[in-house]
Each structure stands twice: as C-alpha cells, then as structure tokens.
Amino acid sequence: MRRKLPKYAVPVFVRVQNEMRSMHNMKQNKTVLRTEGVDLEKIGAGENPGDVVYWCRGPGAGTYEVLREGDVEALKGGSVKL
C-alpha cells in the first residue's frame, strides 16, 4: 500500500472480521463499526469475538502488527505516536 497510496491514505488500523455483518439490503452496517472503533473491549464483547485489529506502529514501520491491550494503553498515554 505504501508504494501505491499517498502517505495520508495508508490505513493505520485494519480490522479483520470473521464474517461481514450486513443489513437487510446487503450493505455494511458502518454505524456499529464506527461505534466499536478499535476498542478491544467492545470488539471482544461484540457479536464476533474473533475479530482481529492490526495496526502500523508509527510512520516508519513497514508491517502491520496485532493490536494488543498494551499498545492501546501506550497510545492513550502518548508514549507511541501515529
């Protein structure tokens, strides 16, 4: 993605779902996804507890890693910058 997209368009967080939740017209229900965001507690307590969130650790990182609770605390504390 880094070769094809501008720097501002590369996603920082990527969420992989076990199955897509859709509405009656087969569109994604983005309201639920937006509400849950990357909050691991909300994702784990949701309908699909197997969802995994990956994140790119900083602007110089070349790979995505699994987002863990310690990473979330580091982001909230400000010791890690995006």
MODELLER restraints for C-alpha pairs under 7 A, 6 or more apart:
rsr = mdl.restraints
at = mdl.atoms
rsr.add(forms.Gaussian(group=physical.xy_distance, feature=features.Distance(at['CA:1:A'], at['CA:10:A']), mean=6.54, stdev=0.5))
rsr.add(forms.Gaussian(group=physical.xy_distance, feature=features.Distance(at['CA:2:A'], at['CA:10:A']), mean=6.55, stdev=0.5))
rsr.add(forms.Gaussian(group=physical.xy_distance, feature=features.Distance(at['CA:12:A'], at['CA:55:A']), mean=5.44, stdev=0.5))
rsr.add(forms.Gaussian(group=physical.xy_distance, feature=features.Distance(at['CA:12:A'], at['CA:56:A']), mean=5.25, stdev=0.5))
rsr.add(forms.Gaussian(group=physical.xy_distance, feature=features.Distance(at['CA:13:A'], at['CA:53:A']), mean=6.73, stdev=0.5))
rsr.add(forms.Gaussian(group=physical.xy_distance, feature=features.Distance(at['CA:13:A'], at['CA:54:A']), mean=5.67, stdev=0.5))
rsr.add(forms.Gaussian(group=physical.xy_distance, feature=features.Distance(at['CA:13:A'], at['CA:55:A']), mean=4.43, stdev=0.5))
rsr.add(forms.Gaussian(group=physical.xy_distance, feature=features.Distance(at['CA:13:A'], at['CA:56:A']), mean=6.72, stdev=0.5))
rsr.add(forms.Gaussian(group=physical.xy_distance, feature=features.Distance(at['CA:14:A'], at['CA:53:A']), mean=5.65, stdev=0.5))
rsr.add(forms.Gaussian(group=physical.xy_distance, feature=features.Distance(at['CA:14:A'], at['CA:54:A']), mean=5.08, stdev=0.5))
rsr.add(forms.Gaussian(group=physical.xy_distance, feature=features.Distance(at['CA:14:A'], at['CA:55:A']), mean=6.23, stdev=0.5))
rsr.add(forms.Gaussian(group=physical.xy_distance, feature=features.Distance(at['CA:15:A'], at['CA:51:A']), mean=6.97, stdev=0.5))
rsr.add(forms.Gaussian(group=physical.xy_distance, feature=features.Distance(at['CA:15:A'], at['CA:52:A']), mean=5.76, stdev=0.5))
rsr.add(forms.Gaussian(group=physical.xy_distance, feature=features.Distance(at['CA:15:A'], at['CA:53:A']), mean=4.32, stdev=0.5))
rsr.add(forms.Gaussian(group=physical.xy_distance, feature=features.Distance(at['CA:15:A'], at['CA:54:A']), mean=6.23, stdev=0.5))
rsr.add(forms.Gaussian(group=physical.xy_distance, feature=features.Distance(at['CA:16:A'], at['CA:51:A']), mean=5.73, stdev=0.5))
rsr.add(forms.Gaussian(group=physical.xy_distance, feature=features.Distance(at['CA:16:A'], at['CA:52:A']), mean=5.31, stdev=0.5))
rsr.add(forms.Gaussian(group=physical.xy_distance, feature=features.Distance(at['CA:16:A'], at['CA:53:A']), mean=6.28, stdev=0.5))
rsr.add(forms.Gaussian(group=physical.xy_distance, feature=features.Distance(at['CA:17:A'], at['CA:51:A']), mean=4.66, stdev=0.5))
rsr.add(forms.Gaussian(group=physical.xy_distance, feature=features.Distance(at['CA:17:A'], at['CA:52:A']), mean=6.73, stdev=0.5))
rsr.add(forms.Gaussian(group=physical.xy_distance, feature=features.Distance(at['CA:18:A'], at['CA:48:A']), mean=6.81, stdev=0.5))
rsr.add(forms.Gaussian(group=physical.xy_distance, feature=features.Distance(at['CA:18:A'], at['CA:50:A']), mean=6.37, stdev=0.5))
rsr.add(forms.Gaussian(group=physical.xy_distance, feature=features.Distance(at['CA:18:A'], at['CA:51:A']), mean=6.03, stdev=0.5))
rsr.add(forms.Gaussian(group=physical.xy_distance, feature=features.Distance(at['CA:21:A'], at['CA:28:A']), mean=6.19, stdev=0.5))
rsr.add(forms.Gaussian(group=physical.xy_distance, feature=features.Distance(at['CA:21:A'], at['CA:29:A']), mean=6.54, stdev=0.5))
rsr.add(forms.Gaussian(group=physical.xy_distance, feature=features.Distance(at['CA:22:A'], at['CA:28:A']), mean=4.58, stdev=0.5))
rsr.add(forms.Gaussian(group=physical.xy_distance, feature=features.Distance(at['CA:22:A'], at['CA:29:A']), mean=5.58, stdev=0.5))
rsr.add(forms.Gaussian(group=physical.xy_distance, feature=features.Distance(at['CA:23:A'], at['CA:29:A']), mean=6.09, stdev=0.5))
rsr.add(forms.Gaussian(group=physical.xy_distance, feature=features.Distance(at['CA:36:A'], at['CA:42:A']), mean=5.60, stdev=0.5))
rsr.add(forms.Gaussian(group=physical.xy_distance, feature=features.Distance(at['CA:36:A'], at['CA:43:A']), mean=6.24, stdev=0.5))
rsr.add(forms.Gaussian(group=physical.xy_distance, feature=features.Distance(at['CA:38:A'], at['CA:53:A']), mean=6.91, stdev=0.5))
rsr.add(forms.Gaussian(group=physical.xy_distance, feature=features.Distance(at['CA:43:A'], at['CA:49:A']), mean=6.41, stdev=0.5))
rsr.add(forms.Gaussian(group=physical.xy_distance, feature=features.Distance(at['CA:43:A'], at['CA:51:A']), mean=6.84, stdev=0.5))
rsr.add(forms.Gaussian(group=physical.xy_distance, feature=features.Distance(at['CA:53:A'], at['CA:66:A']), mean=5.96, stdev=0.5))
rsr.add(forms.Gaussian(group=physical.xy_distance, feature=features.Distance(at['CA:53:A'], at['CA:67:A']), mean=5.57, stdev=0.5))
rsr.add(forms.Gaussian(group=physical.xy_distance, feature=features.Distance(at['CA:54:A'], at['CA:64:A']), mean=5.74, stdev=0.5))
rsr.add(forms.Gaussian(group=physical.xy_distance, feature=features.Distance(at['CA:54:A'], at['CA:65:A']), mean=5.20, stdev=0.5))
rsr.add(forms.Gaussian(group=physical.xy_distance, feature=features.Distance(at['CA:54:A'], at['CA:66:A']), mean=4.37, stdev=0.5))
rsr.add(forms.Gaussian(group=physical.xy_distance, feature=features.Distance(at['CA:54:A'], at['CA:67:A']), mean=5.24, stdev=0.5))
rsr.add(forms.Gaussian(group=physical.xy_distance, feature=features.Distance(at['CA:55:A'], at['CA:64:A']), mean=5.13, stdev=0.5))
rsr.add(forms.Gaussian(group=physical.xy_distance, feature=features.Distance(at['CA:55:A'], at['CA:65:A']), mean=5.47, stdev=0.5))
rsr.add(forms.Gaussian(group=physical.xy_distance, feature=features.Distance(at['CA:55:A'], at['CA:66:A']), mean=6.36, stdev=0.5))
rsr.add(forms.Gaussian(group=physical.xy_distance, feature=features.Distance(at['CA:55:A'], at['CA:67:A']), mean=5.91, stdev=0.5))
rsr.add(forms.Gaussian(group=physical.xy_distance, feature=features.Distance(at['CA:56:A'], at['CA:63:A']), mean=6.20, stdev=0.5))
rsr.add(forms.Gaussian(group=physical.xy_distance, feature=features.Distance(at['CA:56:A'], at['CA:64:A']), mean=4.61, stdev=0.5))
rsr.add(forms.Gaussian(group=physical.xy_distance, feature=features.Distance(at['CA:56:A'], at['CA:65:A']), mean=6.42, stdev=0.5))
rsr.add(forms.Gaussian(group=physical.xy_distance, feature=features.Distance(at['CA:57:A'], at['CA:82:A']), mean=6.85, stdev=0.5))
rsr.add(forms.Gaussian(group=physical.xy_distance, feature=features.Distance(at['CA:58:A'], at['CA:81:A']), mean=6.19, stdev=0.5))
rsr.add(forms.Gaussian(group=physical.xy_distance, feature=features.Distance(at['CA:58:A'], at['CA:82:A']), mean=4.71, stdev=0.5))
rsr.add(forms.Gaussian(group=physical.xy_distance, feature=features.Distance(at['CA:59:A'], at['CA:82:A']), mean=6.46, stdev=0.5))
rsr.add(forms.Gaussian(group=physical.xy_distance, feature=features.Distance(at['CA:74:A'], at['CA:80:A']), mean=5.72, stdev=0.5))
rsr.add(forms.Gaussian(group=physical.xy_distance, feature=features.Distance(at['CA:75:A'], at['CA:81:A']), mean=6.75, stdev=0.5))
